[in-house]
């Protein structure tokens, strides 16, 4: 787990791993230059459980923090967990069992439930439980794990594939999966064993386009490998894109408003589709931030016109 300024959520994420039914594990947390009290929360948790190892470092970004953590990991399997997400108590045990039962399977995920900031249900994403079908989907259509944090992989396969690559500031996960699938199959648990969050925040108003390009570069790298051609031109572009993004990461006030409006609109639109009355809260915020944009207004009217309900705040202890 990498943590950067997530003091509000990180304790829930950490406890969801330390309270797993599978207890023979270590949890390596890289505190990646947090300045909001996350470090203190992590140190307090580590004082109560010897399996939790906290590494404090200056901020390097998610990719390099994950490289550091995976290098320190001593287990046969490495499982990811994001600092604002939640793992079902049986997640680790069931993924270990899935990998133990099939030596040709190199990594595993599960169905993922996405939640809003207030634990509002947004949607679920699952994949085929047939490993051959699932592997074909990843190879041919880039249909990979529904959430980065939901994945467990064999450390040996991770290392054979070359691990996370520093050039990928974003899409470091999909780049890794496309290299791992060349060496081993992927498998999925049918049940929801991971909850991921969508928060109305953004590191940059231009992050979505940058993230998309990093994903494309990972795919272009795979095509180059399959054709026996060098990946270097695409890795050079990824490194340059990372430098440009980090250099311009400070946003203008207008850029921050647009990014926050976009994030609120997305959550509001998903809740509108679910007929959840709380959609109005997020759409209203999107309108306040950027009142001249028509889409939030249209969705807000749709939300007012429906007889909405408020779904219960849920983490999937619902279907153990």
N, C-alpha and C positions, 0 to 999 in steps of 0.2 A: 504494500500500500504506500502510495505517495500522498503526502498531505501538504497543502499550501493554503493557509488561512481558512480553515474549515472548523473552527472551534465549536460552532453550534451543532454540527452534525457528526463529528468524528467519533464521539464516544459511543453512539449507537452503532456505527459501522464496526468499530473495534470489538465491542461486546458481542456483536453478531457472529464474530469469528471465534472469540474465546469461549463462547457457550455452545459451540458445535457438539453434536453427539460424538464426532470423531475428535478425540482429545490429543492424539499424538502428533502435534504440530507445533511449529514456531510461527509467530507473526512478526515479520520484519516491516517496520514502518519508517519510511524516510520522511523526516520533517524537513521539507524543502524550503527553508528560509521563511517560515511562518512568522508573522508579527502581530497576530490577533489573539494570542493566548493558547493556540493549538498545542504549542510545545509543552505548556504546563499541564494541560489535560492529558496528553500522552504520557508524560513522566509520572503523573499520579496513577494512571492505569497500569503502567509498567511496574510500579512499586508493589502492586497487588497480584501480579502474575508473572512468574519467571519466564513464561513462554513468549512474552512480548518484548521485543528488542527495538528500541527507538534510536534512530541515527539522526542527529541534528547536523544540518549542513546549510551553506549558503544556497540561495535559489539557483537552480540550474534548469528548471523546466521538467515536465513530466517524463519525457523520454529518458533523459540522463538519470533521473532519480530511479526509474524502473530498472535501468541497466545496473545501477549500483545495488539495488535491492536483490536482483536476481543473481548477481555475482556472490552476494553474501549467503544466499539460500543454500541450506545443506540437505534438503529433502530430495527424495526421488522425484516428487511432483512439486510443481509450483502453481499456486492458485492466486489469481488476481482478486483484488477487492478495492473499489473506489471509496474515498473517504466520506462521501455523502450518501452511500448506498447501504443496502442491508441484505445479508445472506440468511436464507432459511436454515434452521438448526441442523437439518439433515443434508444440506448442500454438499459439504466436503465428503462425508461418508459415502454418499451416493455417487459422486464423481470419481472417487477413489475406486469404488467397486466397479464402475463402468470401465475404467482404464485397466484395472487388474484383470478383468475378464477377457480383454482383447489386446494382446501385445501389438497388433497392427494399428491400434488407435493411439495417436500421439497427443491429442488434446480433446477436451470435452467442454460443453457448455450446457445450457438448459433453456427452458422457456423463461422469459424475462417479463416482469410486470413493471410498467413505467408509471410513476406517481408524480403528482404536482407538489408544489412547496408545502401544502397542507395535507399531504398524503392522499390527495384526491386521485381516484383511479383515472388514468388517461387511456392506456391501451396495453395489450400484451403482444409479444412476438415470440413465436416458436419456430422450430425447424424440424425436418423429418428425423425420426428416431432411427431409421435405417442408415447406418454409417456410410454405406456405399452411395446411397442417394444424396445424403447430406454433403459428402465430400465432392460429388459431382457438382452440386449447387455452388459450393465455394470455388471450385476450380473454374467452372464455365460461366457462372453468372455473378460471382463475387457475393453470394448469399452466405455471409459468415455469421459469427456469433452475434446475437442481438445486443449485447453490451460487452464492452471490454472487460469490465470487472467480473463478469460471469464465468470466465474461462479458467480451466486448470489444464496444465500441460506437463508432459514429461520433461524434466530438465535436460536429459540427454538429447531429445529432439530439438528443444530450444537452442541448445549449443550447436548442434549439427547445422541448424538453419542459419546460424550467425547471430541469433538474439535480436533484440531491439536495435535499430540502427540510428545513431545520433542525427543523421541528416533529416530524419522525419520528425519535425517539431509537432506536427499533427499527423493523424492516420498511421501512427507507429504500430498500432495493433493490426490493421488490415494488411500492412506491408509484411508483418511477421506471419500472419496466418497464411498469406499467399506463398511464403517460402516454406512454412511447415507442412502445408498440404502436399508439397512435392516429395515429402519424405514419409508421411504417415496420414492416416485417415482421421477425420473429426467425428465425434459422436455427441449426441444430445440426450438429456433427460427430458421426458415429456412434461413433467410437472414444473410449476413455477417454483424456482429455487433461488431467485435473485430479484431484488427490487432496485431499480435505477430511478434516479430523479431527474426531472427537468425543472430547473430554477430560472426565474426571470432575471438572469444576469448574463453578461457577455464580456469576454476579455477585449473584444474589439468589434466595432461595427463591420469591419471587413473580414472577420474571421471565417464566416461561412464560405465565402469564395476561396479563401486560402486553404481551408480544410478540404474543400472539394478538389483543389489542384493537387494537394498532397496525396489524396486518394488515387487520383489519376496517375500520378507519378509512380506509385506503388504498382499499379496495374501495368504501366509501361515497362517497368523493371521486369515484371514477370514475363511479358511478351518478349523482351530482349533475351532473357534466359532461355526461353523455349526455342528461340530462333538461333541460339548459339552466338548472340551478339553481346557486346559489353553493356553493362548497366550504367557505366560511369557518367554518360551525358545526363541521365535523369537524376542520378545522385548529386551531381554538381548543381543541377537546377534546384533540387530540394534544399541543399545547403544554402544556396543564394536566397531562396525564398524564405528560409528560416531567419537568416540575417536581416532581410528586409522587414519581415514581420516584427521581429523583436525590436528593431530600430524605430519602427513607427507605432509601437504598441500603445503609447500614450495617445488617447483620443481627444478630439475636440469635444466641447460640451454638446454640440449638435450630433456628433457621432455617437456619443454615449446615450443620448436620448433615443436615437433611432434604433440602436442595438437593444436597449431595454424595451422599447415599444415592440420590436419584432418578437422578443422573447415572451412578453406578456400576451401578445396577439396569438402566438402559437399555442400557448397553454389554454387561452380562452377559446380558441377554435376547437381544440380537442374536447374541452368540457362541454361546449355547445353541442357537438356531435353526440356526446353521451347524455344530453339533456340534464346536465348538472347545473343548478342555479348559480353556482360559484363562478361560472364562466363570466358573469357580468362584472365581477370584481377585476379580473385580469383585462378584459376588454376595455373597461372604463379607464384603467390605468394606461393602456395603450393609446386611448383617445386623448387623455390628458397630456401625454408626452408628445404626441404628434397629431394634433386635431385635424390637420388637413388631409390625412390619408383616408381613403374611402373604405377599405376593407374592414378595419375595426368597427366602423359605424354600422356597416351591413351586418356583421356578425352580432353586434350588440342588439340590433333590432330583432334579429332572429332569436337571440337568447331571451329577450323580453316577451316574444310572441309564444314561446313554448312554456308549458307547465313544468318547470324544472324541479328537480329534487336535489338534495345534497346527499351524495353517497357517503357511506361511513368511511372514516379514516381507517385505512386497512394496510396492514403488512401481512404477508401470507402465512400467518399461523392458522389461517382460515381452513386449510385443507391438508393438514399434516398426514 
